[in-house]
């Protein structure tokens, strides 16, 4: 999985950060599962981040998040990485 951050934008609207995508209505109470993600990108604005997930079936899903949600996701990811630990001879960065 790769991680790439796009340059910050001066606009907070997701459609200014990334080209407009198709809005999908989520029906039901969830949770909603996506296909396995094989690539992830991050676009940052002043008050909004958009995580773009590429799935194994070739679809792209964009998830708009507040910057606080990105910070929370970072903390959660760090906890998971600390819990599983690196393989012998490897380090997490």
C-alpha positions as CSV (number, residue, x, y, z in Angstrom):
1,X,0.0,0.0,0.0
2,X,1.3,3.4,-0.8
3,X,0.6,6.7,0.8
4,X,0.8,10.0,-1.0
5,X,-0.3,13.4,0.2
6,X,-1.3,16.1,-2.2
7,X,-0.4,19.7,-1.6
8,X,-2.6,21.6,0.7
9,X,-5.5,23.5,-0.8
10,X,-6.7,27.0,0.2
11,X,-10.3,25.8,-0.3
12,X,-12.2,23.6,2.1
13,X,-14.6,22.0,-0.4
14,X,-13.8,18.4,-1.4
15,X,-14.7,19.0,-5.0
16,X,-11.9,21.7,-5.2
17,X,-9.4,19.3,-3.7
18,X,-10.2,16.3,-6.0
19,X,-12.2,16.1,-9.2
20,X,-15.9,15.6,-8.6
21,X,-16.9,11.9,-8.0
22,X,-20.3,10.2,-8.0
23,X,-22.3,10.6,-4.8
24,X,-23.5,7.3,-3.5
25,X,-26.5,7.0,-1.1
26,X,-25.9,4.5,1.7
27,X,-29.1,2.6,2.4
28,X,-29.6,0.7,5.6
29,X,-28.2,1.0,9.1
30,X,-24.7,-0.3,8.2
31,X,-21.9,-0.9,8.9
32,X,-21.0,-0.8,5.2
33,X,-18.0,-2.9,4.0
34,X,-15.9,-1.9,1.0
35,X,-13.7,-4.3,-1.0
36,X,-10.1,-4.7,0.1
37,X,-8.1,-1.5,-0.3
38,X,-4.9,-1.8,-2.3
39,X,-3.8,1.8,-2.5
40,X,-4.5,5.0,-0.5
41,X,-4.0,8.7,-1.1
42,X,-4.6,11.7,1.0
43,X,-5.6,15.2,-0.1
44,X,-5.4,17.9,2.5
45,X,-7.3,21.2,2.7
46,X,-7.4,23.9,5.4
47,X,-10.2,22.2,7.4
48,X,-10.9,19.0,5.4
49,X,-9.0,15.9,4.3
50,X,-10.2,13.4,1.7
51,X,-8.9,9.9,1.9
52,X,-9.0,8.2,-1.5
53,X,-9.1,4.4,-1.4
54,X,-8.4,2.2,-4.5
55,X,-10.0,-1.2,-4.2
56,X,-9.0,-4.6,-5.6
57,X,-11.8,-4.4,-8.1
58,X,-10.5,-1.1,-9.6
59,X,-13.0,1.2,-7.9
60,X,-12.1,4.4,-6.1
61,X,-13.8,5.5,-2.9
62,X,-13.3,8.9,-1.4
63,X,-14.0,9.6,2.3
64,X,-14.1,13.2,3.4
65,X,-12.8,13.6,7.0
66,X,-12.2,16.5,9.3
67,X,-8.6,17.2,10.3
68,X,-9.5,16.0,13.8
69,X,-10.7,12.7,12.4
70,X,-7.4,12.4,10.5
71,X,-5.5,12.9,13.7
72,X,-7.7,10.3,15.4
73,X,-7.1,7.9,12.6
74,X,-3.3,8.5,12.9
75,X,-3.5,7.7,16.6
76,X,-5.5,4.6,16.0
77,X,-3.1,3.4,13.3
78,X,-0.1,4.0,15.5
79,X,-1.7,1.9,18.3
80,X,-2.4,-1.0,15.9
81,X,1.2,-0.9,14.5
82,X,2.6,-0.8,18.0
83,X,0.4,-3.7,19.0
84,X,1.3,-6.0,16.1
85,X,5.0,-4.9,16.1
86,X,7.4,-5.1,13.1
87,X,8.7,-8.4,11.7
88,X,12.2,-9.4,12.6
89,X,14.7,-6.9,11.1
90,X,12.0,-4.4,10.1
91,X,10.9,-1.1,11.5
92,X,7.7,0.9,11.1
93,X,8.1,4.5,10.1
